[in-house]
Amino acid sequence: MGEADDMELMYSLIGYPNETEWIEFKTGNNEPNHIGRDISALANSAAYLGRTRAYKLWGVSDDTHTLTGTSFNPYQAKGKGNQDLLIWLRTFLSNHASYEFRLIQHNDLSFVVLEIEPAAGKPVYFDNVAYIREGSSTTRLIAGSAKESKLWMRLQSSDFESKVAERDVTAEEVVEKLDIDTYFSLLDMRVPGNIESILHSLTEQELIAQQDNGRFSILNLGALLIARRLSSFSNLRKRVLRVVSYNGKNLLDIASDVSFDQGYALAIPAAERHIVSLLPSSEYMDGAFRRIRIAYPKRAIRELLSNMLIHQDLSDGTSSPVVSLFQNRIEFSNPGATLIPVARMLNAQPKSRNASLARQLRQMHLCEEQGSGWDIVVAACEQAHMAAPRVESDEQLGTRVTLFAENAYERMRKAERKDAVYWHSCLMFAQGESMGNQSLRERFGLDGSRKNLVAISRLIKECCDEGLIKEEDEDAGDRYRRYIPAWA
């Protein structure tokens, strides 16, 4: 930030009639303990009030807001024990405290701006004590107080999507970095006629935020959704979607590795087209029309692609969302374990790790309504008489969903058949129905021959014995027996 921008920020802040819980003005008072307590208090107050920044300014009168200048220089000042102030502050402040001192020279006067980020995850402490602002005063944050409870609640409800991906961006740079045309097109809206209206709309949707100095911050949600180049945001480089294709059934022979370095509203359609282009396909006649059938249901691919991005742990900086295509399967992998037990994914109350991202993608018709995604994947596999999708989830390894290549009942392993029975019972239960021998035969694409009737009855009994499903009515006769998930 240059001198002009810094002075614009200062003029913006001194325009407030009084000191607030997130601004403090000083002409002197360079005592190290006071500075440390103020950093703690301002960081916690910013989080409490939902501010993107808090500030302490030296060289401004706290009553008249006159620009008086200051002799304070944080880079030359000392803490207790004659230690450099900046090192001393780091020693006594919480590790997650984030702040920056800036020196400003203007009209032969010196000023200092201390810009402080809001506390994240937990309060900021100074010398093991948490402080907060009460009006224009710095006070201890009293343990057990209503204010402490509210602060913790707001700290725990803060999410990755609302944090800043890049700050100090001009209006013109917002339009350069974000694909505005695609955003409004996917929402079936006309692009506003001027940049002010565009920025107002993006701010309303919390894709960007206006800063106190008149510039803008692009929030993580805005970058994740419509960035022209996602990797240009340093904290989002691991969020770039990759599609890796292999020549065989293992990781030994990579055929291609393509990254979709855009926001997800742009990446999902592009990645879906790329995946489909790599899949085996065959022609079939639909009446007088020649159609193309690919090896996997397109609807399941789209839904799993969206879900892996929506439900990933965005704070995980070690791994990326990846789609892996093998000769016999597709794997959709993302960082972060599922928020609900795997066995209840089809019928449990839906939970979303990234609710704002999910909401935006639903509005753009890039994913289904919350809670219906897994139903669609299971139903698509059933309609194609494929093996059921497999889900593996681990806190360390993340989540992986596997779609298996078209696999007739005769070629399915016993475990795959039992998985299919379980998910079929869950799908029927979600639809207000129950599973029977006939519905299960239809799910596997089997006719009503005596051999298939017996085979499916035996499979159902094995699933009952293993506790996957149970009889809906134990008093029903053999011909009318229906089955539901064991947990129902």
C-alpha positions in Angstrom: 0.0 0.0 0.0 1.5 3.4 -1.0 1.4 6.7 0.9 -1.7 7.9 -1.0 -3.6 4.8 0.0 -2.4 5.0 3.6 -3.5 8.6 3.9 -6.8 7.7 2.3 -7.2 5.1 5.0 -6.3 7.6 7.7 -8.7 10.2 6.5 -11.4 7.6 6.3 -10.8 6.5 10.0 -10.5 10.0 11.4 -13.9 10.8 9.8 -15.5 8.7 12.6 -16.8 11.1 15.3 -15.3 9.2 18.2 -12.9 6.3 19.0 -14.7 3.0 18.5 -14.2 -0.5 19.7 -12.1 -1.1 16.6 -10.2 2.2 16.2 -7.9 3.9 18.6 -6.0 7.2 18.1 -2.8 8.1 20.0 -0.4 11.0 19.9 2.0 9.3 22.3 1.7 6.5 24.8 4.2 4.1 23.4 4.4 1.9 26.5 4.9 -1.7 25.3 2.4 -3.3 27.6 -0.3 -0.9 26.4 0.4 -1.8 22.8 0.2 -5.5 23.5 -3.0 -5.2 25.4 -4.5 -3.0 22.6 -3.6 -5.5 19.9 -5.4 -8.2 21.9 -8.4 -6.0 22.6 -8.7 -4.7 19.0 -8.3 -8.1 17.4 -11.0 -9.6 19.7 -13.3 -6.6 19.2 -13.0 -6.8 15.4 -14.0 -10.5 15.6 -16.9 -9.6 18.0 -18.2 -6.9 15.7 -17.6 -8.8 12.4 -15.1 -6.2 11.2 -12.5 -7.2 8.6 -9.8 -5.0 10.4 -9.1 -3.0 13.5 -6.7 -0.1 13.7 -4.5 1.9 16.1 -3.1 5.1 14.8 -0.3 7.2 16.2 -0.1 10.9 15.3 -3.8 11.6 15.6 -5.4 13.4 18.6 -8.0 11.1 20.1 -10.5 14.0 20.9 -10.2 16.3 17.9 -8.8 13.9 15.4 -6.2 16.5 14.4 -3.2 15.2 12.5 -0.4 16.0 14.9 2.3 13.6 13.9 4.3 11.3 16.2 7.9 10.5 17.1 7.0 6.8 17.7 8.8 4.4 15.4 7.9 0.7 16.1 10.9 -0.5 14.2 13.3 1.3 16.6 11.2 1.1 19.8 12.1 -1.4 22.5 10.0 -3.7 24.6 10.7 -4.7 28.2 14.3 -5.7 28.9 15.6 -3.6 25.9 14.4 -6.2 23.4 13.2 -5.0 20.0 9.5 -4.1 20.3 8.4 -6.3 17.4 10.2 -9.4 18.7 8.9 -8.7 22.3 5.3 -8.4 21.2 5.5 -11.7 19.3 6.8 -13.3 22.5 3.8 -12.3 24.6 1.0 -12.3 22.0 -0.9 -15.4 20.9 0.7 -17.2 17.9 -2.3 -16.6 15.7 -2.3 -12.8 16.3 -1.9 -11.1 12.9 -1.0 -7.4 12.6 1.2 -5.0 10.7 2.9 -1.7 11.6 3.3 0.9 8.8 5.2 4.2 8.8 3.7 7.1 6.9 5.3 10.4 6.0 2.9 13.2 5.0 3.4 17.0 4.9 6.6 16.7 7.0 4.7 14.7 9.7 5.2 11.1 10.7 2.3 8.7 11.4 2.1 5.0 12.4 -0.8 2.8 11.4 -1.1 -0.5 13.2 -3.5 -2.7 11.2 -4.9 -5.7 13.1 -6.7 -8.7 11.7 -9.7 -10.0 13.7 -9.1 -13.0 16.0 -9.8 -16.3 14.3 -10.8 -19.6 16.0 -10.0 -18.3 19.5 -9.4 -15.0 21.3 -6.1 -13.2 21.0 -4.2 -13.1 24.3 -1.5 -10.9 25.6 0.7 -12.3 28.3 -2.0 -15.1 28.7 -4.8 -12.6 29.3 -7.6 -11.8 26.7 -8.6 -8.2 26.3 -11.5 -6.4 24.6 -12.7 -2.9 23.9 -15.5 -1.3 25.9 -16.3 1.9 24.0 -12.9 3.6 23.7 -11.3 1.7 26.6 -9.3 -1.5 26.7 -10.5 -3.9 29.4 -10.0 -7.5 30.4 -12.3 -10.0 28.7 -14.0 -11.5 31.8 -14.2 -15.3 31.8 -17.8 -16.5 31.9 -19.2 -13.1 30.9 -21.9 -12.7 28.3 -19.5 -10.8 26.0 -17.0 -13.7 26.2 -19.7 -16.2 25.4 -20.8 -14.2 22.4 -17.2 -13.7 21.2 -16.6 -17.5 21.3 -19.8 -18.1 19.5 -18.8 -15.7 16.7 -15.3 -17.1 16.5 -16.6 -20.6 16.1 -19.1 -19.7 13.5 -16.6 -17.8 11.3 -15.9 -19.7 8.1 -13.2 -20.0 5.5 -15.4 -18.6 2.8 -15.7 -15.2 4.4 -12.0 -14.7 5.0 -9.8 -12.5 2.7 -8.1 -14.1 -0.3 -6.5 -10.8 -1.5 -6.8 -7.3 -0.1 -6.2 -3.8 -1.4 -7.6 -4.5 -4.8 -8.9 -1.6 -7.0 -12.3 -1.7 -8.6 -10.7 -2.4 -12.0 -8.6 -5.2 -10.6 -11.7 -6.9 -9.2 -13.1 -7.2 -12.7 -9.8 -8.4 -14.0 -9.4 -11.1 -11.4 -13.0 -12.3 -11.3 -15.1 -13.6 -14.3 -18.0 -11.2 -13.9 -19.7 -12.1 -17.2 -19.8 -15.8 -16.3 -21.1 -15.1 -12.8 -24.2 -13.1 -14.0 -24.7 -15.5 -16.9 -24.9 -18.5 -14.6 -27.4 -16.7 -12.4 -29.5 -15.8 -15.5 -29.0 -12.1 -14.8 -27.9 -9.2 -17.0 -24.5 -7.8 -16.3 -25.1 -4.4 -14.6 -24.3 -1.4 -16.9 -21.6 0.2 -14.7 -18.8 -1.0 -12.4 -20.3 0.5 -9.3 -23.4 -1.7 -9.7 -21.3 -4.7 -10.4 -19.3 -4.1 -7.2 -22.4 -3.5 -5.2 -23.9 -6.8 -6.3 -20.6 -8.7 -5.5 -20.5 -7.1 -2.1 -24.1 -8.0 -1.4 -23.4 -11.6 -2.2 -20.2 -11.5 0.0 -17.8 -12.3 -2.8 -15.9 -9.1 -2.1 -15.8 -6.5 0.7 -15.0 -2.8 0.6 -12.1 -1.8 2.8 -11.9 1.3 5.0 -9.4 2.8 2.6 -11.9 2.7 -0.3 -10.3 -0.3 -2.0 -11.7 -3.9 -2.0 -10.9 -7.3 -0.6 -11.7 -10.3 -2.7 -13.0 -12.9 -0.2 -12.3 -16.6 -0.5 -15.9 -17.3 -1.6 -15.5 -14.9 -4.6 -12.2 -16.4 -5.6 -13.3 -20.0 -5.2 -16.4 -19.3 -7.2 -15.4 -17.1 -10.2 -11.6 -16.5 -10.1 -10.1 -16.4 -13.6 -7.0 -18.0 -12.1 -7.4 -19.6 -8.7 -3.7 -20.2 -8.2 -3.1 -16.4 -8.3 -4.4 -16.3 -4.8 -1.6 -17.7 -2.6 -3.8 -19.3 0.0 -6.0 -21.0 -2.6 -3.4 -22.8 -4.7 -4.2 -26.2 -3.2 -7.9 -25.7 -4.0 -7.3 -26.0 -7.8 -9.2 -29.0 -9.2 -7.1 -31.7 -11.0 -8.2 -34.5 -13.3 -5.7 -37.3 -13.7 -6.1 -40.1 -16.2 -4.3 -43.5 -16.0 -3.7 -46.1 -18.7 -4.4 -49.1 -16.5 -6.0 -50.0 -13.1 -3.2 -48.5 -10.9 -1.1 -45.4 -10.4 1.9 -46.6 -12.4 1.1 -45.1 -15.9 -0.3 -41.6 -16.1 -1.9 -40.7 -19.4 -2.8 -37.1 -18.6 -2.9 -34.7 -15.7 -5.0 -31.5 -16.3 -5.5 -28.7 -13.7 -8.6 -26.5 -13.9 -7.2 -23.3 -12.6 -10.4 -21.3 -12.3 -13.2 -20.7 -9.8 -15.5 -23.7 -9.4 -18.4 -22.1 -11.3 -16.1 -22.3 -14.4 -14.1 -25.4 -13.4 -17.0 -27.8 -12.9 -18.5 -27.6 -16.4 -15.0 -27.7 -18.0 -13.9 -30.6 -15.9 -17.1 -32.5 -16.6 -16.6 -32.1 -20.3 -13.0 -33.2 -20.0 -13.9 -36.3 -18.0 -16.6 -37.3 -20.4 -14.2 -37.0 -23.3 -11.9 -39.5 -21.7 -14.5 -42.1 -21.0 -15.2 -45.2 -23.2 -18.5 -44.7 -25.1 -20.7 -46.7 -27.4 -23.4 -46.0 -29.9 -27.0 -47.3 -29.7 -30.2 -46.7 -31.6 -33.1 -44.9 -29.9 -35.9 -45.3 -32.4 -34.7 -43.5 -35.5 -31.9 -41.7 -33.6 -28.3 -42.7 -33.0 -27.2 -42.0 -29.5 -23.9 -42.1 -27.5 -23.8 -43.9 -24.2 -20.7 -43.3 -22.0 -19.5 -45.8 -19.4 -20.7 -43.9 -16.4 -23.9 -41.8 -15.7 -23.2 -38.2 -16.5 -25.6 -37.1 -13.7 -23.5 -39.0 -11.2 -20.3 -37.5 -12.5 -21.6 -34.0 -12.3 -23.0 -34.5 -8.7 -19.8 -36.1 -7.4 -17.7 -33.5 -9.0 -19.7 -30.7 -7.3 -19.9 -32.6 -4.0 -16.2 -33.1 -3.7 -15.6 -29.4 -4.1 -18.4 -28.3 -1.8 -17.6 -30.7 1.0 -13.8 -30.4 1.0 -12.0 -29.1 4.0 -10.9 -25.7 2.6 -8.5 -25.1 5.4 -6.4 -28.2 4.5 -3.2 -26.9 2.9 -1.7 -30.3 2.2 -3.9 -31.8 -0.5 -6.1 -30.8 -3.4 -9.5 -32.1 -4.9 -8.6 -34.7 -7.5 -10.6 -36.9 -9.9 -8.7 -40.0 -10.9 -9.8 -42.0 -14.0 -8.6 -45.7 -14.2 -9.5 -48.4 -16.7 -12.2 -49.8 -14.4 -13.2 -47.0 -12.1 -13.3 -43.2 -11.3 -12.3 -41.9 -7.9 -13.4 -38.5 -6.6 -11.0 -37.5 -3.7 -11.1 -34.4 -1.5 -9.5 -33.3 1.8 -11.6 -33.6 4.9 -13.7 -36.4 6.4 -17.5 -36.5 5.8 -19.5 -34.6 8.4 -22.0 -37.5 8.7 -21.5 -41.2 9.0 -20.9 -42.9 5.6 -23.8 -45.3 6.2 -26.2 -42.5 6.7 -25.3 -40.3 3.8 -28.5 -40.9 1.9 -31.0 -40.3 4.7 -29.3 -38.2 7.4 -30.0 -34.5 7.9 -27.8 -32.7 5.4 -24.7 -30.9 6.6 -22.5 -28.7 4.5 -18.9 -27.7 5.4 -19.0 -24.7 3.0 -22.6 -23.5 3.1 -22.1 -20.3 1.1 -20.3 -22.0 -1.7 -23.0 -24.7 -1.9 -25.7 -22.1 -2.0 -24.1 -20.2 -4.8 -23.5 -23.3 -6.9 -27.1 -24.4 -6.4 -28.3 -21.0 -7.6 -26.1 -21.5 -10.7 -27.7 -25.0 -11.2 -24.2 -26.6 -10.8 -25.4 -28.9 -8.0 -28.6 -30.3 -6.7 -30.6 -29.1 -3.6 -28.9 -29.8 -0.3 -29.4 -33.4 0.8 -30.3 -34.8 -2.6 -26.9 -35.3 -4.1 -26.2 -38.8 -2.8 -29.7 -39.9 -3.7 -29.0 -38.9 -7.3 -25.7 -40.7 -7.4 -27.1 -43.9 -6.1 -30.2 -43.7 -8.3 -28.1 -43.1 -11.4 -26.0 -46.1 -10.7 -29.1 -48.2 -10.1 -30.7 -47.1 -13.3 -27.5 -48.2 -15.2 -27.5 -51.5 -13.2 -24.0 -50.6 -12.1 -22.2 -51.5 -8.8 -23.1 -49.1 -6.0 -20.7 -46.2 -5.4 -18.2 -46.8 -2.6 -17.3 -44.2 0.0 -14.2 -44.2 2.2 -13.7 -41.4 4.7 -10.8 -40.7 7.1 -9.8 -37.6 9.1 -6.2 -37.9 7.9 -6.7 -39.2 4.3 -9.9 -37.3 3.5 -12.9 -38.6 1.5 -12.9 -40.8 -1.6 -15.9 -41.8 -3.6 -15.5 -44.5 -6.3 -17.7 -45.2 -9.3 -17.1 -48.6 -10.8 -17.3 -49.3 -14.5 -20.5 -50.8 -15.8 -20.7 -54.1 -13.9 -23.5 -56.6 -14.4 -24.8 -58.6 -11.5 -23.0 -61.7 -12.6 -19.6 -59.9 -12.5 -20.2 -58.2 -9.1 -18.3 -59.5 -6.1 -20.4 -60.6 -3.1 -19.5 -57.4 -1.2 -20.5 -55.2 -4.1 -23.9 -56.9 -4.3 -24.5 -56.4 -0.6 -23.5 -52.7 -0.9 -26.0 -52.4 -3.7 -28.7 -54.0 -1.5 -28.0 -51.6 1.4 -28.1 -48.5 -0.7 -31.2 -49.7 -2.6 -33.0 -50.1 0.7 -31.9 -46.6 1.8 -33.0 -45.1 -1.5 -36.4 -46.7 -1.3 -36.8 -45.6 2.3 -35.9 -42.0 1.4 -38.7 -42.2 -1.2 -41.2 -43.4 1.4 -41.2 -47.0 0.1 -39.6 -50.2 1.0 -37.4 -52.8 -0.8 -38.7 -56.1 -2.1 -37.4 -59.0 -4.2 -38.9 -57.5 -7.3 -37.5 -53.9 -6.8 -34.1 -55.4 -6.1 -34.2 -57.6 -9.2 -35.1 -54.5 -11.3 -32.2 -52.6 -9.6 -29.8 -55.4 -10.9 -31.5 -55.7 -14.3 -32.6 -59.2 -13.7 -35.8 -60.9 -15.0 -38.3 -62.8 -12.9 -37.0 -66.3 -13.6 -37.0 -68.9 -10.8 -33.2 -68.8 -10.7 -33.1 -65.0 -10.1 -35.9 -65.1 -7.6 -34.0 -67.6 -5.5 -30.7 -65.8 -5.9 -32.1 -62.5 -4.8 -34.0 -64.0 -1.8 -30.7 -65.6 -0.7 -28.9 -62.3 -1.0 -31.6 -60.5 1.0 -31.3 -63.1 3.7 -27.6 -62.7 3.9 -27.9 -58.9 4.2 -30.5 -59.3 7.0 -28.2 -61.7 8.8 -25.3 -59.2 8.6 -27.5 -56.4 10.0 -27.5 -54.3 6.9 -31.3 -54.4 6.4 -34.3 -55.8 8.3 -37.9 -56.8 7.6 -40.4 -54.0 7.6 -43.1 -56.2 9.0 -42.0 -59.5 10.6 -45.6 -60.9 10.5 -45.9 -60.5 6.7 -46.0 -63.6 4.6 -43.1 -64.7 2.4 -44.7 -63.2 -0.7 -45.3 -59.8 0.8 -42.1 -59.3 2.7 -40.5 -55.8 2.4 -37.2 -54.6 3.8 -35.8 -51.3 5.1 -32.4 -50.2 6.4 -31.4 -51.8 9.7 -31.2 -48.4 11.4 -34.7 -47.3 10.3 
